[in-house]
Amino acid sequence: MCGIAGVIYDDRSRAVQPEELKRMSDTLTHRGPDDEGFFVDQNVGLAMRRLNVIDLVTGHQPISNEDGSVWIVFNGEIYNFPELRRELESKGHRFSTNTDTETIVHAYEEYGEDCVKKLNGMFAFAIWDQRLRKLMLARDRLGVKPLYYFLNERALVFGSEPKAVIEHPEVPAALDLEALDSFLTFEYVPAPLSIFQGVKKLPAGHVLVKQNGKVSIRRYWEIPYTERQTSEEDLCQELGELLQDSVSRRLLSDVPLGAFLSGGIDSSTIVCLMAQAMNRPVKTFSIGFDDPSYNETQYARIVAQRFGTDHHELIIKPDVVNLVQHLLGFLSEPLADVSVFPTYLVSQLARRNVTVVLSGDGGDELFAGYEWYVADKIARYYQKLPGALRRRWIPLLMNCIPPSSQKKGAVNKLKRFVEGSALPASLRHFRWSTFMTEDKKSQLYSEELRGSVGRVDTCSRFVAYLDAVKEADPLWRAQFADIKTYLVDNILAKVDRMSMANSLEARTPFLDYRVVEFAAGLPSHLKLNGFQSKYLLKRCMAGKLPKEILHRKKEGFSIPIKNWLKKELRPLMEDVLSEQRIKREGLFNAPYIEKLKADHLKGAANNSHQLWPLIVFECWRDKYLH
């Protein structure tokens, strides 16, 4: 696992300066504290930071082919590299290391740009072909590993994180207002945007090639949709075999490994399959908070006891103010998903014992585990109610009921559902991930900001994903859209940044592309059966997981942010969202923010999903733009 960066100038006489590469690389030290490496070929420069995981002795990067004409810097893991290496050796390729990185180099020699189709893993890499004077950037199919780039008429600059890209003198650190609008709407910045003007995310499953002054970007993989007609019993067996193989492949490591264990069905499934594949106890890691409604450690203990894991658990009440400032150092793009806190803390706990962990991320998107898939079903009945009841009287009733301080509950869910039902029909699936409606933004934004972003349809790319698989049923269309947006740009970004902040590698067995393609072909009733989510996965794991885990409700990995804003985080909120500051900066309407704060503090409304993103943005702005 590494952090990578680099640059290519259009002017071949413009030499890359080693100190520029070094500054870019230094911003990624947390991603690779064990080693660094550089390659310069006149107008081209590659840099990397390495976390030692596979081939601790000869795995230094950059790595080249036999004659030094092809060079690579690589972030990730290739899980099928042993068999791919044998295939390449049979074709005459000679290897000088035991690392998966070199396998990509020889696969490129053999298959060209299509080498990415041969790889099963998580990856972001850059290959420099000296003979063809060609730079190739690639990102894995699901976007587990990040890759950012900046392009103008003089240079292409790239890096694992935006702060590496903006460290290059060619790249200005300027705010992208369209990205800001998207961030405040969804709490994350969707690809291909980034929060920095001119800096883009390479989309998942894409390659970028720069050659002879021209740049092309193309997709090399898409999730295929063909509904399977196999029997339920056969599908159940196939899923079990696929997951076991995916987990077993991800146990390849020359350093200690373990697993995140929340006690939900996804992480419990991974631990169960690890226990079956390993000849020693699995090291598992869980954290909880002192607020009982945010503490799920009792479920993790049930699983740990069932499989005899070497379990590590921590109940915490962190110093949240200092933790916010610390975490922002690893978020060079704002992310307001509050589960960054527990993800960072459980990564910190795990890193004391291991260098690699397996996680259950992706299971909810593939097997319809989120509550909003059930909400979509309920909404079809709700929409049959009289219009006046839906649009006026029920919302008025919901506004009269104060929010609950607990993590979840009937009141909080119902208020969110009713609010989402007021959205246009095309956006109702995103009721759970849209946190700033157009009406609220019109009150929040200054006249200048409204003028700048008013012509942009923030949600158009989300609706486009819903329409991308028109032949599919409504459930898979919604899942497909979530995989392309929420999963890659929120969930995976969060896990990557927070694990890498602790120099910890996180692997995601559910996101093996074979498992994804399998899930895409499942009939919807095998994912959401009535109102039972993850139907086939639960049947597959029946008899293997404790009943308490199979039948518990999904809770999610969260923190009591709405309560912290009233207590521990209130001084920070009052500081960065002060009326004087907001007026000085000119982006937002200060009186509206004052009302958001006042209503939240007195318990009249839960405005945490409006206030917290604003706090994150203002703290980010202080760090990266001032």
C-alpha positions as a printed NumPy array, in Angstrom:
array([[  0.   ,   0.   ,   0.   ],
       [  1.4  ,   3.336,  -1.034],
       [  0.857,   6.917,  -1.949],
       [  1.823,   7.892,  -5.488],
       [  2.383,  11.185,  -7.289],
       [  3.942,  12.499, -10.471],
       [  4.016,  14.953, -13.347],
       [  4.555,  15.052, -17.095],
       [  5.271,  18.305, -18.916],
       [  4.2  ,  18.863, -22.511],
       [  7.495,  20.628, -23.21 ],
       [ 10.075,  17.816, -23.391],
       [ 12.862,  20.287, -22.682],
       [ 11.305,  21.207, -19.319],
       [ 13.018,  18.983, -16.783],
       [ 11.195,  17.704, -13.719],
       [ 12.843,  19.028, -10.576],
       [ 13.488,  16.327,  -7.938],
       [ 12.624,  18.729,  -5.109],
       [  9.124,  19.193,  -6.585],
       [  8.552,  15.44 ,  -6.551],
       [  9.895,  15.248,  -3.01 ],
       [  7.457,  17.898,  -1.756],
       [  4.528,  16.071,  -3.37 ],
       [  5.676,  12.757,  -1.943],
       [  6.133,  14.182,   1.546],
       [  2.424,  15.045,   1.757],
       [  1.725,  11.291,   1.49 ],
       [  4.123,  10.009,   4.156],
       [  1.248,   8.659,   6.26 ],
       [  0.219,   6.423,   3.342],
       [  3.694,   4.921,   3.12 ],
       [  5.964,   5.489,   6.114],
       [  8.395,   2.65 ,   5.305],
       [ 10.053,   3.773,   2.068],
       [ 10.142,   6.379,  -0.672],
       [ 11.284,   6.294,  -4.288],
       [ 11.601,   8.552,  -7.327],
       [ 12.08 ,   8.256, -11.074],
       [ 12.86 ,  11.139, -13.443],
       [ 13.079,  10.946, -17.24 ],
       [ 13.582,  14.568, -18.333],
       [  9.999,  15.921, -18.53 ],
       [  8.46 ,  13.014, -16.581],
       [  8.688,  12.329, -12.871],
       [  7.203,   9.586, -10.67 ],
       [  7.18 ,   9.497,  -6.86 ],
       [  5.912,   7.082,  -4.246],
       [  5.669,   6.385,  -0.529],
       [  5.51 ,   2.723,   0.481],
       [  3.856,   0.785,   3.288],
       [  5.546,  -2.624,   3.377],
       [  2.97 ,  -5.409,   3.001],
       [  4.161,  -7.854,   0.319],
       [  7.821,  -8.588,  -0.524],
       [  9.405,  -6.589,   2.273],
       [ 12.923,  -6.947,   0.84 ],
       [ 12.759,  -6.356,  -2.938],
       [  9.504,  -4.418,  -3.253],
       [ 11.049,  -0.938,  -3.507],
       [  9.343,   1.339,  -6.052],
       [  9.437,   2.639,  -8.758],
       [  9.844,  -0.75 , -10.452],
       [ 10.737,  -1.351, -14.114],
       [ 10.669,  -4.162, -16.653],
       [ 13.779,  -6.103, -17.695],
       [ 15.372,  -3.394, -19.844],
       [ 14.213,  -0.351, -17.872],
       [ 11.905,   0.95 , -20.602],
       [  8.678,   0.703, -18.582],
       [  8.353,   2.12 , -15.053],
       [  5.538,   2.037, -12.515],
       [  4.428,   3.538,  -9.211],
       [  1.553,   1.621,  -7.674],
       [ -0.869,   1.965,  -4.758],
       [ -2.906,  -1.098,  -3.789],
       [ -2.823,  -4.883,  -3.885],
       [ -3.294,  -7.356,  -6.75 ],
       [ -4.833, -10.483,  -5.279],
       [ -4.442, -12.713,  -8.331],
       [ -0.817, -11.809,  -8.943],
       [  0.623, -15.309,  -8.232],
       [ -1.312, -16.934, -11.093],
       [ -0.867, -13.882, -13.323],
       [  2.867, -14.045, -12.694],
       [  2.943, -17.709, -13.74 ],
       [  1.047, -16.836, -16.912],
       [  3.517, -14.073, -17.764],
       [  6.553, -16.207, -16.974],
       [  5.233, -18.836, -19.373],
       [  5.271, -16.133, -22.046],
       [  8.953, -15.367, -21.385],
       [  8.811, -12.477, -18.91 ],
       [ 11.582, -12.446, -16.282],
       [ 10.902, -11.186, -12.767],
       [ 13.447,  -9.638, -10.414],
       [ 11.17 ,  -9.226,  -7.35 ],
       [  8.391, -11.132,  -5.586],
       [  6.027,  -8.186,  -5.483],
       [  2.642,  -7.778,  -7.14 ],
       [  3.788,  -4.402,  -8.486],
       [  6.158,  -5.971, -10.992],
       [  3.342,  -8.181, -12.262],
       [  1.532,  -5.074, -13.527],
       [  4.634,  -3.937, -15.434],
       [  4.948,  -7.219, -17.315],
       [  1.173,  -7.417, -17.855],
       [  1.409,  -3.978, -19.488],
       [  4.234,  -5.222, -21.721],
       [  2.134,  -8.217, -22.751],
       [ -1.36 ,  -6.751, -22.983],
       [ -0.863,  -2.994, -23.268],
       [ -3.544,  -0.778, -21.753],
       [ -5.839,  -3.805, -21.427],
       [ -3.574,  -5.109, -18.663],
       [ -6.089,  -3.617, -16.197],
       [ -8.638,  -6.235, -17.263],
       [ -6.272,  -8.937, -16.01 ],
       [ -6.041,  -7.512, -12.492],
       [ -8.169,  -8.58 ,  -9.54 ],
       [ -7.486,  -6.109,  -6.781],
       [ -7.614,  -2.556,  -5.557],
       [ -5.237,  -0.232,  -7.337],
       [ -4.242,   3.166,  -8.607],
       [ -1.055,   3.254, -10.654],
       [  0.967,   5.242, -13.15 ],
       [  3.02 ,   3.568, -15.895],
       [  5.609,   5.437, -17.939],
       [  6.476,   3.841, -21.28 ],
       [  9.763,   5.409, -22.425],
       [  9.683,   3.939, -25.929],
       [  6.213,   5.264, -26.713],
       [  6.607,   8.365, -24.507],
       [  3.264,   7.435, -22.98 ],
       [  1.933,   7.931, -19.448],
       [ -0.933,   5.698, -18.353],
       [ -2.955,   6.246, -15.174],
       [ -5.446,   3.611, -14.   ],
       [ -7.904,   3.137, -11.149],
       [ -9.508,  -0.114,  -9.993],
       [-12.981,  -1.148, -11.072],
       [-14.863,  -0.06 ,  -7.931],
       [-12.647,   2.899,  -6.953],
       [-11.3  ,   1.437,  -3.709],
       [ -8.049,   3.363,  -4.231],
       [ -8.12 ,   7.104,  -5.059],
       [ -6.403,   8.957,  -7.901],
       [ -6.564,  12.717,  -8.561],
       [ -5.156,  14.677, -11.489],
       [ -4.756,  18.223, -12.788],
       [ -4.455,  19.014, -16.476],
       [ -3.638,  22.221, -18.34 ],
       [ -1.863,  23.117, -21.578],
       [  1.54 ,  22.705, -19.93 ],
       [  1.361,  19.69 , -17.628],
       [ -0.477,  16.724, -16.198],
       [ -0.033,  16.385, -12.426],
       [ -1.414,  13.435, -10.436],
       [ -1.462,  12.045,  -6.9  ],
       [ -3.229,   9.741,  -4.446],
       [ -4.676,  12.73 ,  -2.603],
       [ -5.428,  16.301,  -3.685],
       [ -2.879,  17.774,  -1.301],
       [ -0.121,  16.023,  -3.244],
       [ -1.435,  17.511,  -6.498],
       [ -1.765,  21.082,  -5.231],
       [  1.758,  20.899,  -3.826],
       [  3.027,  21.155,  -7.408],
       [  3.651,  24.793,  -8.465],
       [  1.631,  24.294, -11.657],
       [ -1.574,  23.729,  -9.65 ],
       [ -3.433,  26.625,  -7.999],
       [ -5.189,  25.945,  -4.676],
       [ -8.551,  27.492,  -5.547],
       [-12.077,  26.569,  -4.462],
       [-14.382,  24.871,  -6.953],
       [-17.839,  26.299,  -6.254],
       [-19.69 ,  23.513,  -8.063],
       [-17.895,  20.986,  -5.863],
       [-18.784,  23.04 ,  -2.774],
       [-22.442,  22.974,  -3.792],
       [-22.289,  19.186,  -4.229],
       [-20.526,  18.759,  -0.891],
       [-23.156,  20.712,   1.018],
       [-25.89 ,  18.742,  -0.757],
       [-24.502,  15.23 ,  -0.208],
       [-21.777,  15.673,   2.475],
       [-19.115,  14.511,   0.007],
       [-17.784,  15.593,  -3.392],
       [-18.864,  13.228,  -6.196],
       [-16.492,  12.28 ,  -9.04 ],
       [-15.158,  13.611, -11.297],
       [-15.218,  16.815,  -9.239],
       [-12.834,  17.672,  -6.445],
       [-13.013,  20.592,  -4.044],
       [-10.014,  22.198,  -5.789],
       [-10.696,  24.002,  -9.028],
       [ -9.133,  22.147, -11.949],
       [ -8.287,  19.033,  -9.93 ],
       [-10.358,  16.003, -10.928],
       [-10.891,  12.461,  -9.695],
       [-10.153,   9.746, -12.224],
       [-13.445,   7.804, -12.137],
       [-13.462,   4.212, -10.948],
       [-12.884,   1.653, -13.701],
       [-11.156,   4.168, -15.99 ],
       [ -7.744,   4.712, -17.505],
       [ -6.183,   8.014, -18.538],
       [ -3.493,   8.092, -21.23 ],
       [ -1.29 ,  11.038, -22.178],
       [  0.784,  10.629, -25.344],
       [  2.039,  13.066, -27.973],
       [  0.433,  15.96 , -26.146],
       [ -3.036,  14.382, -26.247],
       [ -5.048,  13.054, -23.302],
       [ -7.764,  10.413, -23.472],
       [ -9.917,   8.952, -20.689],
       [-11.895,   5.745, -21.197],
       [-13.845,   3.251, -19.151],
       [-12.433,  -0.288, -19.191],
       [-15.088,  -1.991, -17.011],
       [-18.741,  -1.59 , -16.21 ],
       [-20.999,  -3.624, -13.937],
       [-22.837,  -6.009, -16.278],
       [-26.556,  -6.523, -15.763],
       [-28.072,  -9.836, -16.818],
       [-30.552, -11.328, -14.369],
       [-29.624, -14.879, -13.389],
       [-32.172, -17.677, -13.834],
       [-30.326, -20.143, -11.564],
       [-32.143, -21.731,  -8.631],
       [-31.99 , -20.064,  -5.236],
       [-30.129, -23.027,  -3.77 ],
       [-27.445, -22.935,  -6.473],
       [-27.067, -19.164,  -6.144],
       [-26.649, -19.533,  -2.395],
       [-23.871, -22.081,  -2.87 ],
       [-22.177, -19.967,  -5.552],
       [-22.229, -16.891,  -3.322],
       [-20.644, -18.815,  -0.448],
       [-17.855, -20.112,  -2.675],
       [-17.217, -16.685,  -4.206],
       [-17.005, -14.965,  -0.831],
       [-14.734, -17.628,   0.62 ],
       [-12.365, -17.317,  -2.357],
       [-12.443, -13.514,  -2.166],
       [-11.573, -13.559,   1.549],
       [ -8.871, -16.211,   1.112],
       [ -7.174, -14.164,  -1.623],
       [ -7.106, -11.149,   0.65 ],
       [ -5.223, -13.016,   3.366],
       [ -2.031, -12.827,   1.281],
       [  0.377, -10.736,   3.358],
       [  3.916, -10.682,   4.704],
       [  2.792,  -8.645,   7.736],
       [  0.159,  -9.273,  10.482],
       [ -3.497,  -8.866,   9.484],
       [ -6.896,  -8.775,  11.171],
       [-10.46 ,  -7.536,  10.661],
       [-12.789,  -4.714,  11.621],
       [-15.74 ,  -6.194,  13.529],
       [-18.816,  -4.056,  14.143],
       [-21.151,  -6.95 ,  14.856],
       [-23.186,  -6.309,  11.709],
       [-23.77 ,  -9.092,   9.211],
       [-21.145,  -7.855,   6.716],
       [-18.141,  -7.637,   9.034],
       [-19.307, -10.799,  10.851],
       [-19.422, -12.671,   7.531],
       [-15.856, -11.621,   6.749],
       [-14.628, -12.738,  10.197],
       [-16.432, -16.073,   9.836],
       [-14.8  , -16.755,   6.45 ],
       [-11.391, -15.639,   7.74 ],
       [-11.714, -18.048,  10.659],
       [-12.427, -20.882,   8.225],
       [ -9.399, -20.009,   6.057],
       [ -6.786, -19.263,   8.749],
       [ -4.933, -21.679,  10.986],
       [ -4.743, -19.19 ,  13.834],
       [ -7.237, -16.932,  15.655],
       [ -8.388, -13.884,  13.726],
       [ -7.458, -10.569,  15.315],
       [-10.623,  -8.444,  15.464],
       [-11.139,  -4.799,  16.399],
       [-14.203,  -2.908,  17.642],
       [-14.892,   0.419,  19.28 ],
       [-17.901,   1.865,  21.044],
       [-18.981,   5.168,  22.561],
       [-20.206,   5.791,  26.08 ],
       [-23.628,   6.805,  24.707],
       [-25.564,   3.469,  24.845],
       [-27.52 ,   4.154,  21.63 ],
       [-24.201,   4.482,  19.729],
       [-22.536,   1.431,  21.271],
       [-22.773,  -1.903,  19.43 ],
       [-19.834,  -3.694,  20.996],
       [-22.055,  -6.346,  22.585],
       [-22.79 ,  -7.727,  19.104],
       [-19.113,  -7.749,  18.17 ],
       [-18.41 ,  -9.74 ,  21.345],
       [-20.979, -12.373,  20.345],
       [-19.205, -12.89 ,  17.011],
       [-15.744, -12.803,  18.574],
       [-16.767, -15.485,  21.063],
       [-18.408, -17.628,  18.369],
       [-15.222, -17.756,  16.257],
       [-12.656, -17.571,  19.05 ],
       [-11.033, -14.392,  17.77 ],
       [ -8.261, -12.446,  19.435],
       [-10.626,  -9.558,  20.123],
       [ -9.598,  -5.962,  20.87 ],
       [-12.209,  -3.478,  22.019],
       [-12.201,   0.118,  23.169],
       [-15.025,   2.206,  24.659],
       [-14.178,   5.842,  24.162],
       [-15.24 ,   9.389,  24.671],
       [-12.67 ,  11.165,  22.526],
       [-11.336,  14.701,  22.803],
       [-13.525,  15.624,  19.863],
       [-12.276,  19.177,  19.281],
       [ -8.638,  18.157,  18.954],
       [ -9.669,  15.079,  16.989],
       [-11.538,  17.219,  14.44 ],
       [ -8.465,  19.345,  13.817],
       [ -6.267,  16.25 ,  13.613],
       [ -8.511,  14.395,  11.148],
       [ -8.793,  17.381,   8.831],
       [ -5.073,  17.026,   8.233],
       [ -5.899,  13.764,   6.459],
       [ -8.956,  15.132,   4.626],
       [ -7.538,  17.385,   1.955],
       [-11.036,  17.225,   0.492],
       [-13.905,  17.868,   2.932],
       [-16.007,  14.858,   3.933],
       [-18.843,  15.367,   6.41 ],
       [-19.779,  11.732,   7.001],
       [-19.459,  11.621,  10.795],
       [-18.394,   7.98 ,  10.699],
       [-14.899,   9.256,   9.855],
       [-14.449,   9.496,  13.645],
       [-15.08 ,   5.841,  14.556],
       [-13.344,   4.688,  11.356],
       [-10.217,   6.602,  12.325],
       [-10.334,   5.389,  15.93 ],
       [-10.869,   1.708,  15.084],
       [ -8.042,   2.   ,  12.519],
       [ -5.828,   3.475,  15.222],
       [ -6.716,   0.582,  17.537],
       [ -6.025,  -2.004,  14.828],
       [ -2.693,  -0.483,  13.801],
       [ -1.274,  -1.188,  17.246],
       [ -1.503,  -4.887,  16.403],
       [ -1.621,  -5.361,  12.615],
       [ -0.759,  -3.646,   9.32 ],
       [ -3.648,  -5.032,   7.231],
       [ -7.375,  -5.385,   7.999],
       [-10.329,  -6.816,   6.115],
       [-13.599,  -4.887,   6.255],
       [-17.22 ,  -5.515,   5.296],
       [-17.655,  -2.421,   3.133],
       [-19.769,  -2.906,   0.022],
       [-22.171,  -5.484,   1.425],
       [-24.999,  -2.972,   1.891],
       [-24.799,  -1.683,  -1.682],
       [-24.559,  -5.157,  -3.247],
       [-27.23 ,  -6.949,  -1.211],
       [-29.653,  -4.073,  -0.455],
       [-28.791,  -3.602,   3.192],
       [-29.626,   0.082,   3.562],
       [-32.93 ,   1.218,   5.002],
       [-33.506,   3.482,   2.041],
       [-34.161,   0.476,  -0.21 ],
       [-37.044,  -0.41 ,   2.096],
       [-38.057,   3.264,   2.123],
       [-38.291,   3.24 ,  -1.666],
       [-40.815,   0.404,  -1.396],
       [-42.84 ,   2.149,   1.285],
       [-42.798,   5.379,  -0.726],
       [-44.79 ,   3.745,  -3.523],
       [-47.689,   3.347,  -1.079],
       [-47.11 ,   6.719,   0.589],
       [-47.435,   8.515,  -2.734],
       [-50.988,   7.191,  -3.064],
       [-52.123,   9.34 ,  -0.11 ],
       [-54.032,  12.542,  -0.953],
       [-51.664,  15.318,  -2.076],
       [-52.74 ,  17.816,   0.584],
       [-52.07 ,  15.238,   3.284],
       [-48.575,  14.422,   1.934],
       [-47.449,  17.932,   1.04 ],
       [-48.977,  19.965,   3.869],
       [-50.517,  18.28 ,   6.88 ],
       [-48.047,  15.449,   7.504],
       [-45.002,  17.761,   7.146],
       [-46.646,  20.251,   9.524],
       [-47.182,  17.459,  12.057],
       [-43.565,  16.309,  11.713],
       [-42.314,  19.859,  12.3  ],
       [-44.195,  19.954,  15.599],
       [-42.409,  16.863,  16.932],
       [-38.946,  17.578,  18.376],
       [-36.054,  15.388,  17.185],
       [-34.759,  12.57 ,  19.362],
       [-31.279,  12.683,  20.882],
       [-30.849,   8.958,  20.22 ],
       [-28.987,   7.558,  17.245],
       [-32.08 ,   6.366,  15.443],
       [-35.743,   5.837,  16.2  ],
       [-39.197,   6.018,  14.704],
       [-39.413,   9.808,  15.022],
       [-36.069,  10.528,  13.374],
       [-36.696,   8.044,  10.561],
       [-40.203,   9.325,   9.903],
       [-39.124,  12.968,   9.82 ],
       [-36.381,  12.092,   7.322],
       [-38.803,  10.067,   5.197],
       [-41.397,  12.829,   5.021],
       [-38.765,  15.429,   4.202],
       [-37.416,  13.257,   1.388],
       [-40.866,  12.648,  -0.026],
       [-41.107,  16.333,  -0.85 ],
       [-38.258,  15.952,  -3.343],
       [-38.975,  15.622,  -7.072],
       [-39.889,  12.062,  -8.049],
       [-36.562,  11.498,  -9.838],
       [-34.663,  12.285,  -6.621],
       [-36.712,  10.407,  -4.034],
       [-34.294,   7.496,  -3.941],
       [-31.675,   9.949,  -2.65 ],
       [-33.856,  11.142,   0.265],
       [-31.348,   9.609,   2.694],
       [-28.251,  11.127,   1.069],
       [-29.533,  14.607,   0.202],
       [-28.951,  16.821,   3.232],
       [-29.338,  20.291,   1.77 ],
       [-32.384,  20.783,  -0.44 ],
       [-32.607,  23.497,  -3.092],
       [-34.908,  25.484,  -0.803],
       [-32.451,  25.353,   2.096],
       [-29.523,  26.219,  -0.171],
       [-31.371,  29.244,  -1.507],
       [-31.604,  30.504,   2.081],
       [-28.034,  29.529,   2.989],
       [-26.145,  30.822,  -0.05 ],
       [-25.174,  34.417,  -0.568],
       [-26.457,  36.123,  -3.7  ],
       [-23.011,  35.795,  -5.274],
       [-22.765,  32.059,  -4.582],
       [-26.319,  31.47 ,  -5.838],
       [-25.378,  33.245,  -9.034],
       [-22.283,  31.096,  -9.485],
       [-23.896,  27.689,  -8.943],
       [-27.517,  28.422,  -9.836],
       [-27.069,  27.246, -13.416],
       [-25.666,  23.862, -12.334],
       [-27.997,  20.92 , -11.709],
       [-26.29 ,  19.345,  -8.697],
       [-28.29 ,  16.146,  -8.881],
       [-28.206,  15.52 , -12.634],
       [-25.337,  13.027, -12.507],
       [-27.149,  11.084,  -9.775],
       [-30.338,  10.865, -11.833],
       [-28.23 ,   9.812, -14.841],
       [-26.973,   6.798, -12.9  ],
       [-30.545,   5.806, -12.055],
       [-31.309,   5.869, -15.779],
       [-28.103,   4.106, -16.855],
       [-29.539,   0.595, -16.539],
       [-33.063,   1.177, -17.809],
       [-33.69 ,  -2.511, -18.453],
       [-33.153,  -3.322, -14.758],
       [-35.786,  -3.329, -12.031],
       [-36.022,  -0.299,  -9.682],
       [-33.975,  -1.93 ,  -6.905],
       [-30.883,  -2.644,  -9.011],
       [-31.106,   0.797, -10.64 ],
       [-30.96 ,   2.313,  -7.146],
       [-28.124,   0.002,  -6.084],
       [-26.168,   0.806,  -9.258],
       [-26.516,   4.547,  -8.59 ],
       [-25.354,   4.095,  -4.981],
       [-22.306,   2.081,  -6.06 ],
       [-21.345,   4.802,  -8.532],
       [-21.793,   7.669,  -6.06 ],
       [-22.2  ,   7.053,  -2.331],
       [-20.017,   3.932,  -2.154],
       [-17.007,   5.19 ,  -4.086],
       [-16.931,   8.859,  -3.112],
       [-18.122,   8.596,   0.493],
       [-17.707,   5.123,   2.005],
       [-14.516,   4.066,   0.231],
       [-12.989,   7.544,   0.445],
       [-13.64 ,   7.578,   4.199],
       [-12.13 ,   4.127,   4.785],
       [ -9.107,   4.873,   2.605],
       [ -8.292,   8.215,   4.251],
       [ -8.882,   7.101,   7.846],
       [ -7.054,   3.772,   7.539],
       [ -4.168,   5.373,   5.666],
       [ -4.03 ,   8.115,   8.302],
       [ -2.885,   5.296,  10.576],
       [ -0.68 ,   3.625,   7.92 ],
       [ -3.141,   0.726,   7.883],
       [ -4.189,  -1.146,   4.741],
       [ -7.921,  -1.959,   4.482],
       [ -9.122,  -4.69 ,   2.117],
       [-12.729,  -5.154,   0.982],
       [-13.687,  -8.749,   0.027],
       [-17.268,  -7.831,  -0.921],
       [-15.853,  -5.576,  -3.655],
       [-14.048,  -8.306,  -5.528],
       [-15.383,  -7.538,  -9.005],
       [-16.604, -11.159,  -9.352],
       [-18.809, -10.737,  -6.278],
       [-20.099,  -7.421,  -7.653],
       [-20.979,  -8.991, -11.006],
       [-22.688, -11.874,  -9.189],
       [-24.792,  -9.489,  -7.085],
       [-25.752,  -7.451, -10.151],
       [-27.338, -10.531, -11.697],
       [-29.379, -11.555,  -8.663],
       [-33.176, -11.248,  -8.919],
       [-34.216,  -8.431,  -6.611],
       [-36.355, -10.654,  -4.391],
       [-33.15 , -12.453,  -3.39 ],
       [-31.726,  -9.181,  -2.103],
       [-34.802,  -7.421,  -0.71 ],
       [-37.439, -10.046,   0.06 ],
       [-40.524,  -8.169,   1.174],
       [-38.97 ,  -5.872,   3.767],
       [-36.134,  -8.296,   4.647],
       [-32.806,  -6.991,   3.38 ],
       [-29.784,  -9.096,   2.325],
       [-32.009, -12.14 ,   1.922],
       [-29.572, -14.376,   0.005],
       [-26.536, -13.319,   2.051],
       [-28.403, -14.151,   5.263],
       [-29.483, -17.501,   3.877],
       [-25.896, -18.195,   2.813],
       [-24.638, -17.457,   6.333],
       [-27.488, -19.196,   8.199],
       [-26.033, -21.765,  10.561],
       [-22.639, -20.061,  10.424],
       [-23.422, -16.747,  12.124],
       [-25.232, -16.392,  15.478],
       [-28.981, -15.746,  15.113],
       [-28.618, -12.475,  17.022],
       [-26.417, -11.195,  14.189],
       [-28.482, -12.555,  11.296],
       [-31.711, -10.979,  12.507],
       [-30.596,  -7.705,  14.088],
       [-31.49 ,  -4.369,  12.537],
       [-28.835,  -2.395,  10.718],
       [-27.469,   0.435,  12.866],
       [-24.583,   1.972,  10.938],
       [-21.195,   3.218,  12.131],
       [-21.882,   6.628,  13.641],
       [-21.335,   9.07 ,  16.501],
       [-23.614,  11.387,  18.524],
       [-22.677,  14.465,  16.488],
       [-26.058,  16.14 ,  17.057],
       [-25.442,  15.959,  20.811],
       [-21.764,  16.966,  20.563],
       [-22.729,  20.144,  18.691],
       [-24.695,  21.188,  21.776],
       [-21.823,  20.461,  24.157],
       [-18.256,  19.452,  23.273],
       [-18.246,  20.939,  19.754],
       [-20.298,  24.036,  20.513],
       [-17.276,  26.348,  21.023],
       [-15.796,  25.217,  17.7  ],
       [-19.151,  25.73 ,  15.978],
       [-19.581,  29.211,  17.439],
       [-16.056,  30.11 ,  16.353],
       [-15.933,  28.902,  12.742],
       [-19.585,  29.773,  12.077],
       [-19.555,  33.129,  13.816],
       [-21.711,  35.814,  12.241],
       [-18.698,  38.095,  11.773],
       [-16.654,  35.448,   9.983],
       [-19.502,  34.317,   7.714],
       [-20.22 ,  37.905,   6.66 ],
       [-16.517,  38.545,   6.007],
       [-16.091,  35.519,   3.76 ],
       [-19.2  ,  36.251,   1.72 ],
       [-20.243,  32.747,   0.676],
       [-23.172,  32.226,   3.017],
       [-26.107,  34.053,   4.579],
       [-25.073,  34.746,   8.179],
       [-28.602,  35.25 ,   9.636],
       [-29.725,  31.894,   8.25 ],
       [-26.771,  30.109,   9.857],
       [-27.543,  31.871,  13.144],
       [-31.075,  30.484,  12.967],
       [-29.756,  26.965,  12.2  ],
       [-27.535,  27.143,  15.274],
       [-30.231,  28.569,  17.553],
       [-32.873,  25.992,  16.552],
       [-30.398,  23.146,  17.005],
       [-29.145,  24.314,  20.391],
       [-32.62 ,  24.68 ,  21.856],
       [-33.707,  21.287,  20.467],
       [-36.335,  22.639,  18.091],
       [-34.679,  20.912,  15.132],
       [-31.817,  18.532,  14.37 ],
       [-29.698,  20.696,  12.061],
       [-26.532,  18.654,  12.449],
       [-26.584,  17.658,   8.773],
       [-26.497,  21.334,   7.824],
       [-24.176,  22.632,  10.538],
       [-21.546,  19.89 ,  10.554],
       [-20.727,  20.146,   6.813],
       [-20.382,  23.917,   7.223],
       [-17.989,  23.415,  10.15 ],
       [-15.958,  20.864,   8.161],
       [-15.784,  23.207,   5.175],
       [-14.719,  26.224,   7.211],
       [-12.004,  24.221,   9.002],
       [-10.846,  22.807,   5.668],
       [-10.815,  26.302,   4.187],
       [ -8.617,  27.571,   7.016],
       [ -6.129,  24.786,   6.4  ],
       [ -5.924,  24.701,   2.611],
       [ -7.042,  28.075,   1.219],
       [ -5.97 ,  30.739,   3.71 ]])
